[in-house]
């Protein structure tokens, strides 16, 4: 299953990637049909995005790699969306309220079978990329 394939990558990432219980639920429930692209997205998190966070000078390389593989990177949500849907883009992680507006995207359709979003934050203290949502497009001011 997609869930098992993804958990295998996360579990084998040597602590580079973690996924919250909410992230696991959204991943398990995603109707997105291109499972290979989701796996590719996680591999990019592990092999490209994570090193970009660890070595800040390589972050543009990470963005360039994602662009070449048609994975969209959004560094945060617009103020208008955050004003209207702030609770959708905040999660509690280790007792802290974190912003999960930063995300990777596959597809530009609103059809959940053809659109996948992976929302995360980077835990600077623990040096881990934490996935909080993996699936359907979260609400935005334009949706």
C-alpha positions as CSV (number, residue, x, y, z in Angstrom):
1,X,0.0,0.0,0.0
2,X,1.0,3.6,-0.4
3,X,1.0,4.0,3.4
4,X,3.4,1.1,3.9
5,X,5.7,2.3,1.1
6,X,5.9,5.8,2.7
7,X,6.4,4.5,6.2
8,X,9.2,2.4,5.0
9,X,11.0,5.5,3.6
10,X,10.3,7.5,6.8
11,X,11.4,4.7,9.1
12,X,14.5,4.2,7.0
13,X,15.5,7.8,6.9
14,X,17.8,7.6,10.0
15,X,15.8,10.2,11.8
16,X,15.8,12.7,9.0
17,X,12.0,12.5,8.6
18,X,9.2,11.9,11.1
19,X,5.4,11.9,10.7
20,X,2.9,12.9,13.3
21,X,-0.2,10.8,14.0
22,X,-2.3,13.4,12.1
23,X,0.1,13.1,9.2
24,X,-0.3,9.3,9.2
25,X,-4.1,9.6,9.2
26,X,-4.1,11.9,6.2
27,X,-1.6,9.7,4.4
28,X,-3.6,6.6,5.1
29,X,-6.8,8.4,3.8
30,X,-5.5,10.1,0.7
31,X,-7.3,9.3,-2.5
32,X,-4.3,10.5,-4.6
33,X,-3.7,8.0,-7.3
34,X,-0.1,8.4,-8.4
35,X,1.6,6.5,-5.6
36,X,5.0,6.6,-7.3
37,X,5.0,10.4,-7.2
38,X,4.2,10.4,-3.5
39,X,7.2,8.1,-2.9
40,X,9.3,10.4,-5.0
41,X,8.2,13.3,-2.9
42,X,9.3,11.6,0.3
43,X,12.6,10.7,-1.3
44,X,13.1,14.3,-2.2
45,X,12.4,15.2,1.4
46,X,15.0,12.8,2.6
47,X,17.7,13.3,0.0
48,X,17.3,16.9,-1.1
49,X,15.2,19.0,1.2
50,X,16.6,17.7,4.5
51,X,20.2,18.5,3.5
52,X,19.0,21.9,2.3
53,X,17.8,22.6,5.8
54,X,20.9,21.2,7.5
55,X,23.3,23.1,5.1
56,X,21.4,26.3,4.4
57,X,23.7,27.2,1.6
58,X,22.3,24.3,-0.4
59,X,18.7,25.3,0.0
60,X,18.4,26.8,-3.5
61,X,19.8,23.6,-4.9
62,X,17.0,21.7,-3.2
63,X,14.4,24.1,-4.7
64,X,16.0,23.7,-8.2
65,X,15.9,19.9,-7.9
66,X,12.2,20.0,-6.9
67,X,11.4,22.3,-9.8
68,X,13.1,19.9,-12.2
69,X,11.0,17.0,-10.9
70,X,7.7,19.0,-11.0
71,X,7.4,19.1,-7.2
72,X,6.1,22.5,-6.1
73,X,7.6,24.0,-2.9
74,X,5.6,26.6,-1.1
75,X,7.4,28.3,1.8
76,X,4.3,29.4,3.6
77,X,0.6,30.4,3.2
78,X,-0.6,33.9,2.3
79,X,-1.9,36.1,5.1
80,X,-5.4,36.0,3.7
81,X,-5.5,32.2,4.0
82,X,-3.8,32.3,7.5
83,X,-6.4,34.8,8.6
84,X,-9.3,32.7,7.5
85,X,-8.0,29.2,8.1
86,X,-5.2,29.7,10.7
87,X,-6.3,26.6,12.7
88,X,-5.9,24.4,9.7
89,X,-2.2,25.4,9.4
90,X,-1.2,25.1,13.0
91,X,-0.3,21.9,14.9
92,X,0.9,21.1,18.3
93,X,4.3,19.4,18.2
94,X,6.2,18.6,21.4
95,X,4.1,21.1,23.3
96,X,4.7,23.9,20.8
97,X,2.3,25.4,18.3
98,X,4.0,25.1,14.9
99,X,3.1,26.5,11.5
100,X,2.6,23.9,8.8
101,X,2.0,26.2,5.9
102,X,5.2,25.2,4.3
103,X,4.5,22.3,1.9
104,X,5.3,20.3,-1.2
105,X,2.7,19.9,-3.8
106,X,2.0,17.5,-6.6
107,X,-0.6,18.5,-9.2
108,X,-2.6,21.7,-9.4
109,X,-6.1,20.3,-9.5
110,X,-8.6,20.5,-6.6
111,X,-9.6,16.9,-7.4
112,X,-8.0,14.9,-4.5
113,X,-7.2,12.0,-6.8
114,X,-4.9,14.4,-8.8
115,X,-3.7,16.7,-6.1
116,X,-1.4,15.9,-3.1
117,X,0.0,18.2,-0.5
118,X,2.7,17.4,2.1
119,X,2.8,19.9,4.9
120,X,5.7,20.0,7.3
121,X,7.9,22.0,9.6
122,X,11.6,21.6,10.2
123,X,12.5,21.0,13.9
124,X,15.7,23.0,14.2
125,X,16.4,21.6,17.7
126,X,16.1,18.0,16.8
127,X,17.2,18.4,13.2
128,X,14.2,16.5,11.8
129,X,11.7,17.3,9.0
130,X,8.2,16.6,10.6
131,X,5.3,15.8,8.3
132,X,2.0,16.9,9.7
133,X,-0.3,16.4,6.7
134,X,0.1,14.2,3.6
135,X,-2.9,14.2,1.4
136,X,-5.8,16.4,0.3
137,X,-5.4,20.1,-0.4
138,X,-6.1,22.0,2.8
139,X,-8.5,24.9,2.6
140,X,-7.3,28.2,1.2
141,X,-8.8,31.7,0.8
142,X,-9.2,30.9,-2.9
143,X,-10.9,27.5,-2.4
